[in-house]
């Protein structure tokens, strides 16, 4: 019932926004029609939705179009933009929300085309709400034709964490993650908390990662030492961002990463001159010497502003070892599960690019009462961490791509403290 009520409210606002230019009576009628139409769409979609599925595509398109209507109305009132400007803005926002680089580029094009069509049909008096709605719906329809592979897929809904061993089920219980995350987690889980633990690695032993494709005995001793005794090393980072992603990342960093205290990657080498502090906080359950939580925290050395806060775990499945890294966010966790493969010369590569079922990226909502997981598989996002020895010195390259398009490489130099 709550979902139907929400749909009815959104539909009512959208209908009123589209019809409001014709007067109060038209706005009221439009609101009633919009409420009934969107509520009916939601009801049909819910009735046809199967367990483990996300709502039908057409119902999500209807909802996004309805949400665009009041935004278009408000934008038209504030800026007095014509249909081309409103359509362009609506398409750009819709494309940006699509994340895929091709969609980001396609959105403004579709929006401008829709706005131009409205301009030719009705002049500058075309209702901004209707222009925005048709731009978003048109973009979503064309995207569905051009990009058939899903961006995300509902992998599991309200299942125990044991059913998803490739997910790290540790969330942030506040709106800010920050460098004290593991300390706060210890207060919830219990056990012995060690801040900036001495001589600890992000994995207990590389032998835990052995499998058909990876023999730990072939790894260079210096690479093994880095993984098993990470705190012996200090890090220098050089970020290399692709130009096409920089504007979007600046917006994300300002509005999301810094307020969240998570995934705040340096924008350029000048920022890395501030220095990077690397440490591992641990939690060890009472009555055992085995570390249960390894939180690798990287921050700017001058202010301790967080860069990354990741919980590193290993597990085995069908004779293979995997590394799963959980990045806590409010009430959820973003997990990267990586497969170890050898690198010529004794290096080690951890990659999400694999035909196996487990490697990949997952966004999980964690129910605060039952601890059950609702998990989305995030397709198209890929990463690869390559650690190797070059001329006796330890190096690493951490590469990220989105739908096959590289957008960031973090180049590391590791030196003994």
TORBA-134984 format. One record per residue (C-alpha): residue number from 1; residue in three letters; chain; x, y, z. Coordinates in steps of 0.001 Angstrom, whole numbers, plus 500000, padded with zeros to 6 digits. Layout:
residues N
{site NUM; 'ALA'; 'A'; {X; Y; Z}},
...
END
This chain:
residues 417
{site 1; 'UNK'; 'A'; {500000; 500000; 500000}},
{site 2; 'UNK'; 'A'; {502820; 502394; 500776}},
{site 3; 'UNK'; 'A'; {504236; 501989; 497258}},
{site 4; 'UNK'; 'A'; {500836; 502623; 495677}},
{site 5; 'UNK'; 'A'; {500304; 505705; 497824}},
{site 6; 'UNK'; 'A'; {503726; 507063; 496853}},
{site 7; 'UNK'; 'A'; {502989; 506464; 493173}},
{site 8; 'UNK'; 'A'; {499637; 508227; 493488}},
{site 9; 'UNK'; 'A'; {501252; 511285; 495097}},
{site 10; 'UNK'; 'A'; {503982; 511455; 492452}},
{site 11; 'UNK'; 'A'; {501408; 511035; 489687}},
{site 12; 'UNK'; 'A'; {499215; 513739; 491158}},
{site 13; 'UNK'; 'A'; {502078; 516239; 491318}},
{site 14; 'UNK'; 'A'; {503146; 515348; 487773}},
{site 15; 'UNK'; 'A'; {499629; 515690; 486379}},
{site 16; 'UNK'; 'A'; {499125; 519021; 488104}},
{site 17; 'UNK'; 'A'; {502459; 520311; 486832}},
{site 18; 'UNK'; 'A'; {501680; 519358; 483233}},
{site 19; 'UNK'; 'A'; {498122; 520699; 483188}},
{site 20; 'UNK'; 'A'; {498590; 523646; 485562}},
{site 21; 'UNK'; 'A'; {499136; 526252; 482856}},
{site 22; 'UNK'; 'A'; {495462; 526003; 481927}},
{site 23; 'UNK'; 'A'; {494244; 527077; 485352}},
{site 24; 'UNK'; 'A'; {493417; 525674; 488773}},
{site 25; 'UNK'; 'A'; {490592; 523428; 487565}},
{site 26; 'UNK'; 'A'; {492811; 521901; 484881}},
{site 27; 'UNK'; 'A'; {495578; 521386; 487443}},
{site 28; 'UNK'; 'A'; {493186; 519575; 489794}},
{site 29; 'UNK'; 'A'; {491878; 517394; 486966}},
{site 30; 'UNK'; 'A'; {495411; 516666; 485800}},
{site 31; 'UNK'; 'A'; {496395; 515736; 489329}},
{site 32; 'UNK'; 'A'; {493546; 513245; 489649}},
{site 33; 'UNK'; 'A'; {494318; 511695; 486264}},
{site 34; 'UNK'; 'A'; {498034; 511496; 487034}},
{site 35; 'UNK'; 'A'; {497426; 509916; 490434}},
{site 36; 'UNK'; 'A'; {495109; 507281; 489015}},
{site 37; 'UNK'; 'A'; {497371; 506494; 486056}},
{site 38; 'UNK'; 'A'; {500602; 506117; 488005}},
{site 39; 'UNK'; 'A'; {498949; 504194; 490841}},
{site 40; 'UNK'; 'A'; {497440; 501795; 488298}},
{site 41; 'UNK'; 'A'; {500835; 501383; 486635}},
{site 42; 'UNK'; 'A'; {502428; 500608; 489989}},
{site 43; 'UNK'; 'A'; {499693; 498112; 490879}},
{site 44; 'UNK'; 'A'; {500049; 496215; 487599}},
{site 45; 'UNK'; 'A'; {503837; 496173; 487892}},
{site 46; 'UNK'; 'A'; {503705; 494821; 491437}},
{site 47; 'UNK'; 'A'; {501192; 492161; 490474}},
{site 48; 'UNK'; 'A'; {503454; 490931; 487667}},
{site 49; 'UNK'; 'A'; {506714; 491237; 489604}},
{site 50; 'UNK'; 'A'; {508247; 487887; 490498}},
{site 51; 'UNK'; 'A'; {510379; 487187; 493585}},
{site 52; 'UNK'; 'A'; {513964; 488321; 493048}},
{site 53; 'UNK'; 'A'; {513038; 490736; 490239}},
{site 54; 'UNK'; 'A'; {513165; 494505; 490149}},
{site 55; 'UNK'; 'A'; {509999; 496324; 488973}},
{site 56; 'UNK'; 'A'; {509220; 496119; 485262}},
{site 57; 'UNK'; 'A'; {511114; 498482; 482968}},
{site 58; 'UNK'; 'A'; {507993; 500264; 481749}},
{site 59; 'UNK'; 'A'; {506871; 501030; 485296}},
{site 60; 'UNK'; 'A'; {510265; 502503; 486143}},
{site 61; 'UNK'; 'A'; {510123; 504641; 482999}},
{site 62; 'UNK'; 'A'; {506662; 505885; 483948}},
{site 63; 'UNK'; 'A'; {507885; 506820; 487415}},
{site 64; 'UNK'; 'A'; {510971; 508637; 486102}},
{site 65; 'UNK'; 'A'; {508839; 510557; 483606}},
{site 66; 'UNK'; 'A'; {506445; 511573; 486369}},
{site 67; 'UNK'; 'A'; {509311; 512745; 488567}},
{site 68; 'UNK'; 'A'; {510656; 514853; 485695}},
{site 69; 'UNK'; 'A'; {507415; 516818; 485325}},
{site 70; 'UNK'; 'A'; {507571; 518961; 488507}},
{site 71; 'UNK'; 'A'; {511326; 519408; 488025}},
{site 72; 'UNK'; 'A'; {510704; 520707; 484500}},
{site 73; 'UNK'; 'A'; {507927; 522998; 485730}},
{site 74; 'UNK'; 'A'; {510179; 524443; 488449}},
{site 75; 'UNK'; 'A'; {513106; 524848; 486070}},
{site 76; 'UNK'; 'A'; {510922; 526678; 483574}},
{site 77; 'UNK'; 'A'; {509589; 529017; 486254}},
{site 78; 'UNK'; 'A'; {513035; 529834; 487651}},
{site 79; 'UNK'; 'A'; {514987; 530205; 484420}},
{site 80; 'UNK'; 'A'; {512273; 531074; 481869}},
{site 81; 'UNK'; 'A'; {514067; 528656; 479533}},
{site 82; 'UNK'; 'A'; {512339; 527574; 476356}},
{site 83; 'UNK'; 'A'; {511537; 523987; 475413}},
{site 84; 'UNK'; 'A'; {515008; 523369; 473960}},
{site 85; 'UNK'; 'A'; {516719; 524418; 477176}},
{site 86; 'UNK'; 'A'; {514333; 522445; 479373}},
{site 87; 'UNK'; 'A'; {514639; 519357; 477186}},
{site 88; 'UNK'; 'A'; {518421; 519627; 477113}},
{site 89; 'UNK'; 'A'; {518609; 519892; 480915}},
{site 90; 'UNK'; 'A'; {516192; 517012; 481490}},
{site 91; 'UNK'; 'A'; {518036; 514780; 479039}},
{site 92; 'UNK'; 'A'; {521399; 515657; 480559}},
{site 93; 'UNK'; 'A'; {520223; 514739; 484055}},
{site 94; 'UNK'; 'A'; {518676; 511491; 482843}},
{site 95; 'UNK'; 'A'; {521859; 510608; 480981}},
{site 96; 'UNK'; 'A'; {524048; 511374; 483983}},
{site 97; 'UNK'; 'A'; {521912; 509130; 486191}},
{site 98; 'UNK'; 'A'; {522466; 506343; 483663}},
{site 99; 'UNK'; 'A'; {526201; 506363; 484618}},
{site 100; 'UNK'; 'A'; {527252; 504548; 481445}},
{site 101; 'UNK'; 'A'; {529472; 507005; 479508}},
{site 102; 'UNK'; 'A'; {527509; 506424; 476319}},
{site 103; 'UNK'; 'A'; {524289; 507295; 478147}},
{site 104; 'UNK'; 'A'; {525832; 510417; 479645}},
{site 105; 'UNK'; 'A'; {526607; 511603; 476108}},
{site 106; 'UNK'; 'A'; {523267; 510479; 474676}},
{site 107; 'UNK'; 'A'; {521071; 512218; 477257}},
{site 108; 'UNK'; 'A'; {521629; 515848; 476208}},
{site 109; 'UNK'; 'A'; {521284; 514915; 472526}},
{site 110; 'UNK'; 'A'; {517903; 513266; 473029}},
{site 111; 'UNK'; 'A'; {516751; 516047; 475336}},
{site 112; 'UNK'; 'A'; {517680; 518751; 472838}},
{site 113; 'UNK'; 'A'; {515934; 516863; 470020}},
{site 114; 'UNK'; 'A'; {512752; 516485; 472045}},
{site 115; 'UNK'; 'A'; {512868; 520154; 473045}},
{site 116; 'UNK'; 'A'; {513327; 521175; 469417}},
{site 117; 'UNK'; 'A'; {510301; 519102; 468419}},
{site 118; 'UNK'; 'A'; {508192; 520859; 471057}},
{site 119; 'UNK'; 'A'; {509503; 524241; 469892}},
{site 120; 'UNK'; 'A'; {508514; 523520; 466306}},
{site 121; 'UNK'; 'A'; {505110; 522230; 467341}},
{site 122; 'UNK'; 'A'; {504113; 524837; 469897}},
{site 123; 'UNK'; 'A'; {506705; 527579; 470026}},
{site 124; 'UNK'; 'A'; {508220; 528813; 473263}},
{site 125; 'UNK'; 'A'; {504913; 528338; 475090}},
{site 126; 'UNK'; 'A'; {505300; 524549; 475255}},
{site 127; 'UNK'; 'A'; {504693; 523442; 478880}},
{site 128; 'UNK'; 'A'; {508086; 522814; 480542}},
{site 129; 'UNK'; 'A'; {506684; 519930; 482608}},
{site 130; 'UNK'; 'A'; {505537; 518086; 479491}},
{site 131; 'UNK'; 'A'; {508828; 518801; 477724}},
{site 132; 'UNK'; 'A'; {510873; 517411; 480620}},
{site 133; 'UNK'; 'A'; {508670; 514325; 480919}},
{site 134; 'UNK'; 'A'; {508838; 513507; 477219}},
{site 135; 'UNK'; 'A'; {512612; 514099; 477160}},
{site 136; 'UNK'; 'A'; {513191; 511639; 479998}},
{site 137; 'UNK'; 'A'; {510779; 509037; 478634}},
{site 138; 'UNK'; 'A'; {512240; 509390; 475145}},
{site 139; 'UNK'; 'A'; {515763; 508986; 476468}},
{site 140; 'UNK'; 'A'; {514830; 505907; 478521}},
{site 141; 'UNK'; 'A'; {513077; 504309; 475528}},
{site 142; 'UNK'; 'A'; {515975; 504916; 473147}},
{site 143; 'UNK'; 'A'; {518496; 503702; 475746}},
{site 144; 'UNK'; 'A'; {516572; 500461; 476118}},
{site 145; 'UNK'; 'A'; {516924; 499860; 472379}},
{site 146; 'UNK'; 'A'; {520610; 500767; 472173}},
{site 147; 'UNK'; 'A'; {521854; 499293; 475455}},
{site 148; 'UNK'; 'A'; {520258; 495938; 476081}},
{site 149; 'UNK'; 'A'; {522552; 494671; 478831}},
{site 150; 'UNK'; 'A'; {521294; 495693; 482298}},
{site 151; 'UNK'; 'A'; {523275; 498145; 484374}},
{site 152; 'UNK'; 'A'; {522234; 496471; 487612}},
{site 153; 'UNK'; 'A'; {520432; 493253; 488447}},
{site 154; 'UNK'; 'A'; {518661; 492235; 491631}},
{site 155; 'UNK'; 'A'; {520742; 489314; 492815}},
{site 156; 'UNK'; 'A'; {519027; 488498; 496104}},
{site 157; 'UNK'; 'A'; {516286; 489920; 498273}},
{site 158; 'UNK'; 'A'; {516199; 489547; 502070}},
{site 159; 'UNK'; 'A'; {518556; 486589; 502289}},
{site 160; 'UNK'; 'A'; {520964; 485641; 505112}},
{site 161; 'UNK'; 'A'; {524523; 486865; 504677}},
{site 162; 'UNK'; 'A'; {525704; 483227; 504620}},
{site 163; 'UNK'; 'A'; {523989; 482814; 501239}},
{site 164; 'UNK'; 'A'; {526237; 485490; 499685}},
{site 165; 'UNK'; 'A'; {529827; 484728; 500750}},
{site 166; 'UNK'; 'A'; {531142; 487232; 498189}},
{site 167; 'UNK'; 'A'; {529475; 490160; 499994}},
{site 168; 'UNK'; 'A'; {531024; 491893; 503014}},
{site 169; 'UNK'; 'A'; {527926; 492506; 505198}},
{site 170; 'UNK'; 'A'; {529278; 495441; 507207}},
{site 171; 'UNK'; 'A'; {527557; 498794; 506843}},
{site 172; 'UNK'; 'A'; {528022; 502273; 508267}},
{site 173; 'UNK'; 'A'; {525526; 502947; 511023}},
{site 174; 'UNK'; 'A'; {525860; 506719; 510702}},
{site 175; 'UNK'; 'A'; {525842; 509103; 507758}},
{site 176; 'UNK'; 'A'; {529610; 509563; 507956}},
{site 177; 'UNK'; 'A'; {532053; 506679; 507508}},
{site 178; 'UNK'; 'A'; {535399; 508319; 508258}},
{site 179; 'UNK'; 'A'; {538653; 507032; 509705}},
{site 180; 'UNK'; 'A'; {537049; 505953; 513008}},
{site 181; 'UNK'; 'A'; {534756; 503449; 511293}},
{site 182; 'UNK'; 'A'; {536444; 500299; 512634}},
{site 183; 'UNK'; 'A'; {536518; 501741; 516161}},
{site 184; 'UNK'; 'A'; {532755; 502240; 516016}},
{site 185; 'UNK'; 'A'; {532277; 498791; 514506}},
{site 186; 'UNK'; 'A'; {534179; 497225; 517412}},
{site 187; 'UNK'; 'A'; {531647; 498748; 519780}},
{site 188; 'UNK'; 'A'; {528908; 496886; 517912}},
{site 189; 'UNK'; 'A'; {530637; 493555; 517257}},
{site 190; 'UNK'; 'A'; {532683; 493341; 520434}},
{site 191; 'UNK'; 'A'; {536177; 491916; 520629}},
{site 192; 'UNK'; 'A'; {539591; 493506; 520984}},
{site 193; 'UNK'; 'A'; {540071; 496640; 518905}},
{site 194; 'UNK'; 'A'; {543553; 497696; 517786}},
{site 195; 'UNK'; 'A'; {544018; 501057; 516130}},
{site 196; 'UNK'; 'A'; {546882; 501321; 513637}},
{site 197; 'UNK'; 'A'; {547907; 497741; 514365}},
{site 198; 'UNK'; 'A'; {551585; 496816; 514035}},
{site 199; 'UNK'; 'A'; {552836; 494377; 511390}},
{site 200; 'UNK'; 'A'; {549427; 493429; 509987}},
{site 201; 'UNK'; 'A'; {548415; 492720; 506406}},
{site 202; 'UNK'; 'A'; {545236; 493140; 504418}},
{site 203; 'UNK'; 'A'; {545190; 489316; 504224}},
{site 204; 'UNK'; 'A'; {546372; 486825; 506816}},
{site 205; 'UNK'; 'A'; {548167; 484641; 504279}},
{site 206; 'UNK'; 'A'; {548395; 484443; 500502}},
{site 207; 'UNK'; 'A'; {548082; 480678; 500902}},
{site 208; 'UNK'; 'A'; {544380; 481260; 501582}},
{site 209; 'UNK'; 'A'; {544027; 482377; 497951}},
{site 210; 'UNK'; 'A'; {545408; 479214; 496315}},
{site 211; 'UNK'; 'A'; {543389; 477795; 493456}},
{site 212; 'UNK'; 'A'; {543545; 476219; 489991}},
{site 213; 'UNK'; 'A'; {544742; 479507; 488457}},
{site 214; 'UNK'; 'A'; {546951; 480742; 491288}},
{site 215; 'UNK'; 'A'; {549851; 479157; 493169}},
{site 216; 'UNK'; 'A'; {551058; 481389; 496040}},
{site 217; 'UNK'; 'A'; {554474; 479735; 495916}},
{site 218; 'UNK'; 'A'; {555214; 481602; 492680}},
{site 219; 'UNK'; 'A'; {554718; 485055; 494202}},
{site 220; 'UNK'; 'A'; {557757; 487265; 494764}},
{site 221; 'UNK'; 'A'; {558604; 487469; 498493}},
{site 222; 'UNK'; 'A'; {558301; 491249; 498461}},
{site 223; 'UNK'; 'A'; {554796; 491081; 496977}},
{site 224; 'UNK'; 'A'; {553813; 488460; 499569}},
{site 225; 'UNK'; 'A'; {555222; 490632; 502331}},
{site 226; 'UNK'; 'A'; {553148; 493592; 501175}},
{site 227; 'UNK'; 'A'; {549904; 491634; 501339}},
{site 228; 'UNK'; 'A'; {550655; 489859; 504614}},
{site 229; 'UNK'; 'A'; {552417; 492782; 506371}},
{site 230; 'UNK'; 'A'; {550918; 495843; 504685}},
{site 231; 'UNK'; 'A'; {551640; 498150; 507619}},
{site 232; 'UNK'; 'A'; {555378; 497804; 507043}},
{site 233; 'UNK'; 'A'; {555016; 499988; 503948}},
{site 234; 'UNK'; 'A'; {554114; 503576; 503204}},
{site 235; 'UNK'; 'A'; {552337; 504526; 499995}},
{site 236; 'UNK'; 'A'; {552802; 507193; 497357}},
{site 237; 'UNK'; 'A'; {549851; 507580; 494949}},
{site 238; 'UNK'; 'A'; {549678; 509158; 491515}},
{site 239; 'UNK'; 'A'; {546089; 509307; 490182}},
{site 240; 'UNK'; 'A'; {545497; 509372; 486432}},
{site 241; 'UNK'; 'A'; {541906; 510377; 485602}},
{site 242; 'UNK'; 'A'; {540568; 510319; 482063}},
{site 243; 'UNK'; 'A'; {539403; 513751; 480942}},
{site 244; 'UNK'; 'A'; {535836; 512629; 480162}},
{site 245; 'UNK'; 'A'; {535144; 511588; 483749}},
{site 246; 'UNK'; 'A'; {536667; 514542; 485592}},
{site 247; 'UNK'; 'A'; {533636; 516892; 485576}},
{site 248; 'UNK'; 'A'; {531338; 514173; 486884}},
{site 249; 'UNK'; 'A'; {533837; 513104; 489519}},
{site 250; 'UNK'; 'A'; {534217; 516675; 490782}},
{site 251; 'UNK'; 'A'; {530459; 516847; 491335}},
{site 252; 'UNK'; 'A'; {530422; 513412; 492993}},
{site 253; 'UNK'; 'A'; {533356; 514267; 495217}},
{site 254; 'UNK'; 'A'; {531833; 517540; 496395}},
{site 255; 'UNK'; 'A'; {528302; 516282; 496958}},
{site 256; 'UNK'; 'A'; {528911; 512663; 498000}},
{site 257; 'UNK'; 'A'; {532458; 511519; 498779}},
{site 258; 'UNK'; 'A'; {533590; 514261; 501148}},
{site 259; 'UNK'; 'A'; {530321; 514527; 503122}},
{site 260; 'UNK'; 'A'; {530266; 510719; 503334}},
{site 261; 'UNK'; 'A'; {533916; 510274; 504324}},
{site 262; 'UNK'; 'A'; {534411; 507456; 501830}},
{site 263; 'UNK'; 'A'; {535853; 506895; 498312}},
{site 264; 'UNK'; 'A'; {537450; 510354; 498234}},
{site 265; 'UNK'; 'A'; {540171; 509679; 495644}},
{site 266; 'UNK'; 'A'; {542728; 512446; 495002}},
{site 267; 'UNK'; 'A'; {541959; 514462; 491906}},
{site 268; 'UNK'; 'A'; {545555; 515056; 490827}},
{site 269; 'UNK'; 'A'; {549170; 514562; 491816}},
{site 270; 'UNK'; 'A'; {549280; 517948; 493526}},
{site 271; 'UNK'; 'A'; {546817; 516678; 496133}},
{site 272; 'UNK'; 'A'; {548910; 513574; 496781}},
{site 273; 'UNK'; 'A'; {551831; 515811; 497775}},
{site 274; 'UNK'; 'A'; {549921; 516256; 501030}},
{site 275; 'UNK'; 'A'; {551025; 512693; 501777}},
{site 276; 'UNK'; 'A'; {548999; 509533; 502285}},
{site 277; 'UNK'; 'A'; {548668; 507854; 505656}},
{site 278; 'UNK'; 'A'; {548073; 504097; 505461}},
{site 279; 'UNK'; 'A'; {547034; 502032; 508478}},
{site 280; 'UNK'; 'A'; {545034; 498952; 509389}},
{site 281; 'UNK'; 'A'; {542623; 498837; 512321}},
{site 282; 'UNK'; 'A'; {541699; 495342; 513509}},
{site 283; 'UNK'; 'A'; {539050; 493595; 515574}},
{site 284; 'UNK'; 'A'; {539889; 490244; 517198}},
{site 285; 'UNK'; 'A'; {537079; 488252; 518862}},
{site 286; 'UNK'; 'A'; {537586; 487460; 522541}},
{site 287; 'UNK'; 'A'; {539126; 484052; 523186}},
{site 288; 'UNK'; 'A'; {541029; 483837; 519889}},
{site 289; 'UNK'; 'A'; {544112; 485265; 518226}},
{site 290; 'UNK'; 'A'; {542559; 485285; 514742}},
{site 291; 'UNK'; 'A'; {541783; 488746; 513376}},
{site 292; 'UNK'; 'A'; {538138; 488954; 512259}},
{site 293; 'UNK'; 'A'; {538094; 492466; 510784}},
{site 294; 'UNK'; 'A'; {540914; 494173; 508886}},
{site 295; 'UNK'; 'A'; {540007; 497753; 508061}},
{site 296; 'UNK'; 'A'; {542560; 499313; 505699}},
{site 297; 'UNK'; 'A'; {542264; 503077; 506102}},
{site 298; 'UNK'; 'A'; {543966; 505497; 503753}},
{site 299; 'UNK'; 'A'; {543776; 509225; 504462}},
{site 300; 'UNK'; 'A'; {545538; 512484; 503666}},
{site 301; 'UNK'; 'A'; {548480; 512803; 506027}},
{site 302; 'UNK'; 'A'; {548027; 516500; 506818}},
{site 303; 'UNK'; 'A'; {544347; 516455; 507859}},
{site 304; 'UNK'; 'A'; {543514; 512722; 508187}},
{site 305; 'UNK'; 'A'; {540655; 513311; 505744}},
{site 306; 'UNK'; 'A'; {539618; 509815; 504592}},
{site 307; 'UNK'; 'A'; {540426; 508600; 501104}},
{site 308; 'UNK'; 'A'; {539281; 504984; 501378}},
{site 309; 'UNK'; 'A'; {537915; 502905; 504239}},
{site 310; 'UNK'; 'A'; {537796; 499246; 503184}},
{site 311; 'UNK'; 'A'; {537265; 496012; 505096}},
{site 312; 'UNK'; 'A'; {539391; 493233; 503572}},
{site 313; 'UNK'; 'A'; {538326; 489601; 503803}},
{site 314; 'UNK'; 'A'; {539193; 486306; 502128}},
{site 315; 'UNK'; 'A'; {537097; 483199; 501585}},
{site 316; 'UNK'; 'A'; {537179; 479973; 499611}},
{site 317; 'UNK'; 'A'; {534620; 478538; 497213}},
{site 318; 'UNK'; 'A'; {534903; 475399; 495107}},
{site 319; 'UNK'; 'A'; {538649; 475130; 495598}},
{site 320; 'UNK'; 'A'; {539445; 478782; 494893}},
{site 321; 'UNK'; 'A'; {540377; 481645; 497172}},
{site 322; 'UNK'; 'A'; {538916; 485120; 496690}},
{site 323; 'UNK'; 'A'; {539479; 488570; 498156}},
{site 324; 'UNK'; 'A'; {536346; 490567; 499019}},
{site 325; 'UNK'; 'A'; {536698; 494227; 499948}},
{site 326; 'UNK'; 'A'; {533715; 495898; 501576}},
{site 327; 'UNK'; 'A'; {533364; 499671; 501453}},
{site 328; 'UNK'; 'A'; {530781; 500636; 504085}},
{site 329; 'UNK'; 'A'; {528207; 503311; 503305}},
{site 330; 'UNK'; 'A'; {525137; 504286; 505368}},
{site 331; 'UNK'; 'A'; {523054; 501148; 505964}},
{site 332; 'UNK'; 'A'; {524740; 499410; 503023}},
{site 333; 'UNK'; 'A'; {527990; 498018; 501700}},
{site 334; 'UNK'; 'A'; {529639; 498213; 498291}},
{site 335; 'UNK'; 'A'; {531706; 495052; 497804}},
{site 336; 'UNK'; 'A'; {534411; 494299; 495254}},
{site 337; 'UNK'; 'A'; {535116; 490567; 494988}},
{site 338; 'UNK'; 'A'; {538367; 489843; 493187}},
{site 339; 'UNK'; 'A'; {539992; 486722; 491775}},
{site 340; 'UNK'; 'A'; {543769; 486251; 492268}},
{site 341; 'UNK'; 'A'; {545771; 485381; 489162}},
{site 342; 'UNK'; 'A'; {549565; 485247; 488721}},
{site 343; 'UNK'; 'A'; {551562; 487938; 486979}},
{site 344; 'UNK'; 'A'; {554767; 487100; 485101}},
{site 345; 'UNK'; 'A'; {557804; 487829; 487234}},
{site 346; 'UNK'; 'A'; {556233; 486946; 490564}},
{site 347; 'UNK'; 'A'; {553545; 489612; 490709}},
{site 348; 'UNK'; 'A'; {549923; 489180; 491780}},
{site 349; 'UNK'; 'A'; {546829; 490451; 490021}},
{site 350; 'UNK'; 'A'; {543449; 490771; 491735}},
{site 351; 'UNK'; 'A'; {540715; 491242; 489176}},
{site 352; 'UNK'; 'A'; {536938; 491423; 488896}},
{site 353; 'UNK'; 'A'; {537152; 490499; 485205}},
{site 354; 'UNK'; 'A'; {536317; 486807; 485206}},
{site 355; 'UNK'; 'A'; {533696; 484423; 483767}},
{site 356; 'UNK'; 'A'; {533366; 482866; 487209}},
{site 357; 'UNK'; 'A'; {530214; 483593; 489179}},
{site 358; 'UNK'; 'A'; {531660; 485343; 492226}},
{site 359; 'UNK'; 'A'; {534061; 488075; 490992}},
{site 360; 'UNK'; 'A'; {532300; 491383; 490499}},
{site 361; 'UNK'; 'A'; {530798; 494341; 492335}},
{site 362; 'UNK'; 'A'; {527782; 494269; 494603}},
{site 363; 'UNK'; 'A'; {525715; 496889; 496402}},
{site 364; 'UNK'; 'A'; {523901; 495461; 499418}},
{site 365; 'UNK'; 'A'; {521291; 496951; 501723}},
{site 366; 'UNK'; 'A'; {521607; 495442; 505192}},
{site 367; 'UNK'; 'A'; {518431; 495170; 507245}},
{site 368; 'UNK'; 'A'; {519285; 496686; 510660}},
{site 369; 'UNK'; 'A'; {517059; 494212; 512537}},
{site 370; 'UNK'; 'A'; {517365; 490873; 510724}},
{site 371; 'UNK'; 'A'; {520810; 491488; 509104}},
{site 372; 'UNK'; 'A'; {519385; 490059; 505873}},
{site 373; 'UNK'; 'A'; {520839; 491310; 502586}},
{site 374; 'UNK'; 'A'; {519144; 492740; 499530}},
{site 375; 'UNK'; 'A'; {521883; 492802; 496910}},
{site 376; 'UNK'; 'A'; {522298; 494301; 493464}},
{site 377; 'UNK'; 'A'; {524979; 493082; 491060}},
{site 378; 'UNK'; 'A'; {526592; 496153; 489470}},
{site 379; 'UNK'; 'A'; {527420; 495194; 485897}},
{site 380; 'UNK'; 'A'; {529829; 497132; 483744}},
{site 381; 'UNK'; 'A'; {532044; 498317; 486606}},
{site 382; 'UNK'; 'A'; {535418; 496546; 486613}},
{site 383; 'UNK'; 'A'; {538719; 496894; 488405}},
{site 384; 'UNK'; 'A'; {542124; 495235; 488469}},
{site 385; 'UNK'; 'A'; {544917; 495599; 491020}},
{site 386; 'UNK'; 'A'; {548356; 494645; 489722}},
{site 387; 'UNK'; 'A'; {551150; 494426; 492330}},
{site 388; 'UNK'; 'A'; {554666; 493657; 491135}},
{site 389; 'UNK'; 'A'; {558378; 494260; 491701}},
{site 390; 'UNK'; 'A'; {560237; 496526; 489270}},
{site 391; 'UNK'; 'A'; {563982; 496973; 489685}},
{site 392; 'UNK'; 'A'; {563809; 495768; 493272}},
{site 393; 'UNK'; 'A'; {561060; 498256; 494158}},
{site 394; 'UNK'; 'A'; {557431; 497463; 494883}},
{site 395; 'UNK'; 'A'; {554855; 498953; 492499}},
{site 396; 'UNK'; 'A'; {551133; 498673; 491928}},
{site 397; 'UNK'; 'A'; {548594; 499799; 489359}},
{site 398; 'UNK'; 'A'; {544922; 499892; 490264}},
{site 399; 'UNK'; 'A'; {542825; 500323; 487117}},
{site 400; 'UNK'; 'A'; {539078; 501021; 486902}},
{site 401; 'UNK'; 'A'; {536740; 500934; 483916}},
{site 402; 'UNK'; 'A'; {533067; 501483; 483215}},
{site 403; 'UNK'; 'A'; {531500; 499435; 480417}},
{site 404; 'UNK'; 'A'; {534910; 498798; 478940}},
{site 405; 'UNK'; 'A'; {535990; 502442; 479056}},
{site 406; 'UNK'; 'A'; {538971; 503085; 481383}},
{site 407; 'UNK'; 'A'; {538418; 506107; 483615}},
{site 408; 'UNK'; 'A'; {541030; 505924; 486400}},
{site 409; 'UNK'; 'A'; {544412; 504371; 487154}},
{site 410; 'UNK'; 'A'; {545982; 504743; 490595}},
{site 411; 'UNK'; 'A'; {549746; 504205; 490432}},
{site 412; 'UNK'; 'A'; {551357; 503258; 493739}},
{site 413; 'UNK'; 'A'; {554935; 503181; 494950}},
{site 414; 'UNK'; 'A'; {555386; 501250; 498175}},
{site 415; 'UNK'; 'A'; {558385; 501886; 500407}},
{site 416; 'UNK'; 'A'; {559340; 500403; 503754}},
{site 417; 'UNK'; 'A'; {558585; 502696; 506641}},
END
